[in-house]
Amino acid sequence: MSQLTTVDATFLNAETETTHAHIAGLGIVDASACPGGRLTVPLVAALVRDRAHLAARPLRRRLVQVPLNLDHPYWEDDPDFDPGRHIFEIGLPAPGNDRQLADVVAMLHEQPLDRSRPLWEMFLIQGLADGLTAVYAKVHHAAVDGVLAAEALAALLDLSPEPRELPADDTEPARAPDPARMLRTGLWRAALHPVRTAVSVARAVPYLDEIPGVATLPGARFVSAVMQGALGRRAVPTAPPLSAPPTPFNLPIGRRRAVACGELPLDTVKEIRRALGGSVNDVVMALCATALRKWLDKHGDLPGRPLVAAVPVSLRRGAARSDTGNQVSVMVTPLATDIPDPAERYLAVRRDMDAAKRRFTGSSGSWVREISALAPAPLAAPLTRLALHAAPTMSLRPINLIISNVPGPQFPLYLCGARVLAYYPISVITDITGGLNITVFSYDGKVNVGIVACRDLVPDPSELVDHLVDALDELKDLSRE
């Protein structure tokens, strides 16, 4: 038995008609080694059925609501779990090109997940050029963070075309408490909520200067500095004052999505890192800064100050239990889109990322958990949706966009014997985090880029992929001077 944490529940509460809080991946596979040379629904359903116990929470557990929404929901194993109900097959018309695939994936990404059953779906997309198959899979962020998503993916994939030997499923089915017990627990927690809120506020106050939006309020930086000093943490760097400028993608988002995918050679990224210093993530952030600068300049909307990016960070350490819910926070950093010189821009990105990392290390990023715990469970959903809706209408921009870089395995993986040639992550956009999200996943010698945007605000995110390629060439030339 496990219950959603306040962070888990926030991902549920954030959903509206225009915002869906699922994360997804698009795999491109060579299915020629599959039986009959084709990846089919029965084949993948059998694989999931055999391996669901290796990643039980995202694959076979469903939500159970507490009566009167008095508390956060619970997870339990779906007694009617059938992988075949979650896996579908569709075909692309000829010629099956990248643009057609991106449009289909965008359409699938627009659709919410059914909360009456385990919160995931998978689509086998046939008809790609060169006889390849695409596999689009999405899972709700309430069920997984980045680490748990990787575990679920690893449960389904093999290191060779031959399936590995699996451990037996000796787990007992998880069941939610009966309604009466959920009500008693909910009432008890509601009674204690004022105390828990006071504790959360006390824990969050020292880090007011790194909470997007809150940090710009008068006195927030002063209060944060005083509290840091009182706690004896004078060595913690002060977060820089950040104000997200207006951009075309920081407006209320609509229902439709646009998706673009691309890839960059990881060896070239590492070559740039060795020549110019910093980390692979610094290079990725610099590439994004250059691509966004070029895109904004092309559209006549380049701000005179840097964009503000949120960078997700996992809080899981070591062998953390996988049933403890989302363990994620964010670093907030300026993105040097205002600097025209490539060398100076790269140095600025390195400097800003280093400062954000040092600040995050000092604070542990716990403010996300504390802020999500402030509202009592019965009011959390309407208050969360109100905040998401009100922010853009009041011109409140805590950040411009989310940029995420996830390191992956540098060797090939296989799904039902089919080699996975590429894997593109596709994430979440909201009114408050911006109508554009760039997520990067390194896999088998490549840096795979997945971009999702509100189609009303960024109709063709493939332009950004082209700018990323140009940005890589620019940094490559700079590294060889």
C-alpha positions as a printed Julia matrix, in Angstrom:
481×3 Matrix{Float64}:
   0.0     0.0     0.0
   1.36    3.46   -0.89
  -0.13    6.91   -1.06
   0.67    9.74   -3.41
   3.01   12.33   -1.94
   2.16   16.01   -2.11
   4.48   16.33   -5.13
   2.82   13.35   -6.86
  -0.6    14.85   -6.23
   0.5    18.21   -7.61
   1.04   16.61  -11.02
  -2.54   15.33  -10.89
  -3.91   18.63   -9.63
  -2.16   20.62  -12.36
  -4.15   18.99  -15.15
  -6.69   21.11  -17.0
  -8.24   21.08  -20.46
  -4.99   22.47  -21.85
  -2.41   20.91  -19.52
  -1.67   17.2   -19.22
   1.06   16.08  -16.84
   2.36   12.97  -18.57
   5.89   12.42  -19.78
   6.67   10.34  -22.83
   9.36    8.82  -24.98
   9.53    8.09  -28.69
  11.67    5.11  -29.61
  12.69    4.28  -33.17
  13.26    0.54  -33.55
  14.38   -1.88  -36.22
  11.76   -4.63  -35.93
  13.27   -6.88  -38.6
  14.47   -9.3   -35.9
  10.97   -9.69  -34.42
   8.86  -12.74  -35.34
   7.53  -12.06  -38.82
   9.7    -8.96  -39.0
   7.08   -6.84  -37.26
   6.53   -5.44  -33.78
   2.93   -6.23  -32.84
   0.53   -5.45  -30.0
   0.31   -9.09  -28.79
   4.11   -9.33  -28.76
   4.58   -6.17  -26.68
   1.59   -6.96  -24.44
   3.12  -10.34  -23.57
   6.41   -8.63  -22.73
   4.7    -6.12  -20.42
   2.64   -8.87  -18.78
   5.81  -10.87  -18.01
   7.74   -7.88  -16.69
   5.18   -5.61  -15.05
   6.29   -6.73  -11.59
   9.75   -5.25  -12.26
   8.22   -1.77  -12.39
   4.89   -2.29  -10.67
   3.97    1.25   -9.76
   3.87    2.84  -13.21
   2.76   -0.29  -15.08
   0.06   -2.07  -13.1
  -1.09    0.24  -10.32
  -4.12    2.5   -10.54
  -5.38    5.41   -8.5
  -7.91    5.01   -5.69
  -9.57    8.26   -4.66
 -10.25    9.08   -1.01
 -13.95    9.78   -0.29
 -14.78   13.49   -0.51
 -11.2    14.06   -1.8
 -10.28   14.52    1.84
  -6.74   13.24    1.28
  -4.35   12.43   -1.54
  -5.19    9.26   -3.53
  -3.62    5.84   -2.96
  -2.05    3.37   -5.38
  -3.22   -0.21   -5.7
  -2.65   -3.03   -8.17
  -5.37   -3.1   -10.8
  -7.17   -6.46  -10.33
  -8.23   -6.3   -13.99
  -4.79   -5.33  -15.32
  -4.48   -6.21  -18.98
  -1.53   -4.73  -20.92
  -3.44   -5.19  -24.16
  -5.84   -2.42  -23.09
  -2.92    0.03  -22.94
  -1.15   -0.8   -26.22
  -2.38    0.3   -29.64
  -1.18    0.16  -33.22
  -1.52    2.85  -35.86
  -0.02    3.35  -39.31
   1.44    6.31  -41.14
   0.49    6.92  -44.75
   3.31    6.92  -47.3
   5.99    8.18  -47.32
   6.12    7.89  -43.5
   8.5    10.81  -43.03
   9.69   12.6   -39.9
   7.14   15.41  -40.19
   4.23   12.95  -40.36
   5.58   11.07  -37.35
   5.99   14.29  -35.36
   2.4    15.33  -36.13
   1.02   11.96  -35.0
   3.08   12.02  -31.81
   1.91   15.57  -31.09
  -1.71   14.45  -31.5
  -1.16   11.52  -29.13
   0.59   13.77  -26.62
  -2.46   16.05  -26.52
  -4.68   13.29  -25.14
  -5.1    12.77  -21.36
  -4.61    9.4   -19.7
  -7.56    7.43  -18.32
  -7.39    7.73  -14.53
  -9.56    4.65  -13.97
  -6.68    2.31  -14.86
  -2.86    2.32  -14.67
  -1.62    5.64  -15.98
   0.26    4.68  -19.12
  -0.26    3.99  -22.81
   1.88    2.78  -25.68
   1.43    3.19  -29.42
   3.2     1.17  -32.11
   3.46    3.45  -35.14
   4.01    1.48  -38.34
   4.82    2.7   -41.83
   7.99    4.69  -41.2
  10.48    5.07  -44.02
  13.13    2.33  -44.29
  10.74   -0.17  -42.71
  11.29    1.1   -39.17
   8.73    1.25  -36.34
   8.19    4.02  -33.82
   7.09    3.28  -30.26
   5.47    6.17  -28.4
   4.91    5.5   -24.69
   3.57    7.91  -22.1
   3.16    7.65  -18.35
   1.74   10.11  -15.84
   4.24   12.18  -13.87
   2.24   11.42  -10.72
   3.42    7.8   -11.07
   7.07    8.38  -12.0
   9.9    10.83  -11.81
  12.86   10.59  -14.16
  14.56    7.79  -12.24
  11.39    5.67  -11.97
  10.68    6.25  -15.67
  14.16    4.95  -16.47
  13.52    1.91  -14.25
  10.26    1.18  -16.04
  12.01    1.49  -19.39
  14.84   -0.78  -18.24
  12.29   -3.39  -17.15
  11.05   -3.73  -20.73
  14.38   -3.57  -22.55
  17.23   -6.06  -22.94
  20.96   -5.76  -23.57
  20.8    -8.16  -26.5
  18.2    -9.43  -28.97
  17.76  -12.46  -26.72
  15.48  -11.81  -23.71
  17.14  -12.01  -20.31
  16.15  -14.4   -17.54
  13.59  -12.77  -15.27
  13.16  -13.03  -11.51
   9.92  -14.63  -10.38
   7.02  -12.42   -9.39
   6.62  -13.09   -5.67
   5.06   -9.74   -4.77
   1.73   -9.55   -3.01
  -0.89   -7.44   -4.81
  -0.99   -3.95   -3.32
  -4.4    -2.87   -2.08
  -5.62    0.53   -0.98
  -7.18    0.9     2.48
 -10.93    0.54    2.76
 -12.95    3.79    2.47
 -13.6     4.06    6.2
  -9.89    3.86    7.01
  -9.05    6.38    4.27
 -11.61    8.76    5.75
 -10.23    8.39    9.29
  -6.68    8.97    8.06
  -7.79   11.93    5.95
  -9.6    13.58    8.86
  -6.59   13.11   11.11
  -4.25   14.64    8.55
  -6.66   17.51    7.93
  -6.65   18.27   11.65
  -2.84   18.29   11.69
  -2.47   20.24    8.48
  -2.0    23.69   10.08
   0.97   22.31   12.02
   2.44   20.66    8.93
   1.95   23.89    6.97
   3.83   25.88    9.58
   6.7    23.38    9.43
   6.79   23.52    5.61
   6.82   27.33    5.64
   9.67   27.35    8.16
  11.65   24.93    6.01
  11.02   26.9     2.81
  11.77   30.41    4.11
  15.59   30.08    3.95
  15.3    29.33    0.24
  12.83   32.01   -0.84
  15.46   33.51   -3.14
  15.54   30.4    -5.35
  11.79   29.79   -5.66
  10.71   30.99   -9.12
   8.37   33.94   -8.88
   8.64   34.23   -5.09
  12.28   35.3    -5.38
  11.24   38.53   -7.16
   8.94   39.63   -4.32
  10.21   42.58   -2.23
  12.27   41.42    0.72
  12.48   37.76   -0.33
  16.26   37.84   -0.87
  16.85   39.68    2.41
  14.73   37.24    4.41
  16.46   34.31    2.76
  19.92   35.7     3.56
  18.98   36.35    7.19
  17.62   32.82    7.61
  20.65   31.28    5.95
  22.85   33.17    8.37
  20.74   32.11   11.34
  21.15   28.49   10.26
  24.92   28.93   10.01
  24.91   28.48    6.24
  26.74   31.64    5.24
  28.73   29.67    2.64
  25.6    28.99    0.59
  25.79   31.23   -2.51
  23.06   33.83   -2.87
  20.75   33.07   -5.76
  20.99   35.75   -8.46
  17.97   38.01   -9.01
  16.1    36.5   -11.94
  13.26   38.01  -13.9
  11.94   36.06  -16.87
  11.44   38.35  -19.89
   8.37   38.11  -22.13
   8.65   35.73  -25.11
   6.2    34.35  -27.69
   6.02   31.06  -25.77
   5.21   32.61  -22.41
   1.52   33.13  -23.01
  -1.49   30.98  -22.02
  -1.14   27.64  -23.77
  -3.82   25.95  -25.85
  -4.82   22.31  -26.23
  -2.75   21.49  -29.31
   0.86   20.37  -29.25
   3.74   20.48  -31.7
   6.65   18.06  -31.45
  10.09   17.95  -33.03
  12.96   15.5   -32.58
  16.61   15.64  -33.55
  19.96   14.2   -32.7
  23.52   15.43  -32.23
  26.74   13.38  -32.05
  27.76   12.85  -28.43
  31.46   12.64  -29.4
  31.31   16.19  -30.74
  29.62   17.43  -27.56
  32.37   15.8   -25.5
  35.05   17.24  -27.78
  33.64   20.73  -27.14
  33.54   20.08  -23.4
  37.2    19.04  -23.37
  38.27   22.08  -25.39
  36.17   24.76  -23.73
  35.86   23.31  -20.22
  32.77   22.62  -18.16
  30.49   19.61  -18.34
  28.39   17.9   -20.99
  25.37   19.57  -19.4
  27.06   22.97  -19.77
  27.47   22.3   -23.49
  23.82   21.24  -23.78
  22.66   24.41  -22.0
  24.9    26.56  -24.21
  23.49   24.89  -27.32
  19.96   25.62  -26.1
  20.89   29.23  -25.32
  22.22   29.74  -28.85
  19.28   27.97  -30.51
  16.73   29.99  -28.53
  18.61   33.22  -29.26
  18.57   32.47  -32.99
  14.87   31.52  -32.92
  13.82   34.6   -30.94
  15.94   36.89  -33.1
  14.52   35.39  -36.28
  10.99   36.05  -35.03
  11.84   39.58  -33.89
  11.31   38.82  -30.2
  14.82   38.6   -28.73
  14.73   40.06  -25.17
  17.47   42.35  -23.97
  18.04   40.23  -20.85
  18.65   36.48  -20.46
  15.88   33.92  -20.45
  15.3    32.04  -17.2
  15.39   28.25  -17.43
  14.36   25.61  -14.9
  16.51   22.49  -14.89
  14.96   19.39  -13.21
  17.2    17.55  -10.74
  16.64   14.14   -9.18
  16.8    13.99   -5.38
  17.1    10.2    -5.28
  20.28    9.02   -3.65
  21.67    5.49   -3.75
  19.13    2.71   -3.34
  16.2     4.97   -2.55
  12.9     3.11   -2.39
  10.94    3.28   -5.62
   7.61    3.65   -3.78
   8.49    6.94   -2.12
   6.98    8.99   -4.92
   8.48   11.74   -7.03
  11.87   12.78   -5.72
  12.53   15.76   -7.97
  13.36   19.42   -7.69
  14.58   22.15  -10.04
  17.54   24.46  -10.37
  16.75   27.88  -11.81
  19.38   29.62  -13.9
  19.71   32.49  -16.34
  20.31   31.41  -19.92
  22.67   33.78  -21.72
  20.47   34.41  -24.76
  21.28   38.13  -24.55
  25.01   37.72  -25.29
  25.85   37.9   -29.01
  29.42   36.59  -28.87
  29.52   32.73  -28.84
  32.63   32.5   -26.63
  31.27   34.96  -24.07
  27.9    33.22  -24.17
  29.47   29.85  -23.42
  31.49   31.3   -20.51
  28.34   32.92  -19.13
  26.41   29.64  -19.32
  29.24   27.82  -17.5
  29.4    30.5   -14.81
  25.64   30.59  -14.27
  25.28   26.81  -14.19
  28.14   26.52  -11.69
  26.47   29.1    -9.43
  23.11   27.33   -9.72
  24.69   23.97   -8.85
  26.5    25.36   -5.81
  23.34   27.03   -4.61
  21.31   23.86   -5.16
  23.85   21.75   -3.28
  23.55   24.1    -0.33
  19.75   24.06   -0.27
  19.1    20.45   -1.38
  16.18   21.69   -3.48
  13.68   20.77   -0.77
  11.49   23.82   -1.42
   9.51   21.96   -4.14
   8.28   19.44   -1.57
   7.57   22.11    1.03
   5.62   24.37   -1.33
   3.54   21.47   -2.63
   2.53   20.63    0.96
   1.08   24.05    1.83
  -2.48   23.56    0.57
  -4.75   21.04    2.33
  -5.65   18.08    0.12
  -9.32   19.07   -0.49
  -8.23   22.52   -1.74
  -4.98   21.55   -3.46
  -6.52   20.83   -6.88
  -8.55   24.04   -7.32
  -5.76   26.2    -5.88
  -3.14   24.62   -8.15
  -5.29   25.11  -11.24
  -6.1    28.66  -10.2
  -2.39   29.46   -9.87
  -1.61   27.95  -13.27
  -4.45   29.86  -14.91
  -3.83   33.18  -13.18
  -0.07   33.4   -13.69
  -0.02   34.21  -17.43
  -3.09   36.46  -17.26
  -1.34   38.49  -14.54
   1.92   38.55  -16.57
   3.67   36.48  -13.91
   6.56   34.59  -15.48
   8.63   32.73  -12.9
  10.55   30.99  -15.7
  10.58   30.95  -19.51
  10.97   27.22  -20.12
  12.21   23.89  -18.78
  15.4    22.35  -20.15
  16.27   18.83  -19.02
  19.33   16.71  -19.78
  19.11   13.01  -18.89
  22.18   10.79  -19.32
  21.35    7.4   -20.8
  23.15    4.16  -21.64
  25.9     4.32  -24.24
  25.15    0.89  -25.69
  22.26   -0.48  -27.75
  19.07   -1.79  -26.13
  16.4    -4.12  -27.53
  12.61   -4.31  -27.29
  11.2    -7.77  -28.1
  14.4    -8.4   -30.06
  14.08   -5.14  -32.02
  17.07   -2.84  -31.69
  16.26    0.61  -30.33
  17.99    3.01  -32.72
  17.01    6.25  -30.98
  14.95    7.43  -28.02
  13.52   10.96  -27.87
  12.04   12.26  -24.57
   8.87   14.35  -24.75
   7.82   16.17  -21.61
   5.29   18.61  -20.14
   4.35   22.23  -20.8
   2.14   24.41  -18.62
   1.04   28.04  -18.46
   3.4    28.72  -15.58
   6.5    26.91  -16.91
   6.12   28.1   -20.49
   4.73   26.73  -23.72
   8.08   25.19  -24.72
  10.05   22.31  -23.24
  13.42   20.96  -24.41
  14.49   17.56  -23.09
  17.74   15.8   -24.03
  18.58   12.12  -23.62
  21.99   10.7   -24.48
  21.85    7.16  -25.87
  24.31    4.92  -27.74
  26.65    7.7   -28.85
  23.98   10.25  -29.7
  22.34   13.19  -27.99
  18.63   12.76  -28.74
  16.57   15.94  -28.43
  12.81   16.01  -27.9
  10.98   19.34  -28.09
   7.31   19.83  -27.24
   5.49   23.12  -27.58
   2.06   24.66  -27.65
   1.24   24.68  -31.37
  -0.49   28.06  -31.03
   2.7    29.65  -29.7
   5.47   27.68  -31.45
   3.91   26.13  -34.56
   7.14   24.56  -35.88
   9.64   23.55  -33.17
  11.74   21.79  -35.84
  13.22   25.25  -36.42
  14.8    24.94  -32.98
  16.27   21.56  -33.9
  17.91   23.18  -36.94
  19.25   25.97  -34.74
  20.69   23.37  -32.33
  22.61   21.82  -35.22
  23.91   25.26  -36.19
  24.8    25.97  -32.56
  26.82   22.75  -32.39
  28.76   23.75  -35.52
  29.41   27.16  -33.99
  30.8    25.71  -30.76
  32.77   23.09  -32.68
  34.49   25.83  -34.68
  35.1    27.8   -31.49
  36.65   24.77  -29.76
  39.13   24.29  -32.63
  40.39   27.86  -32.76
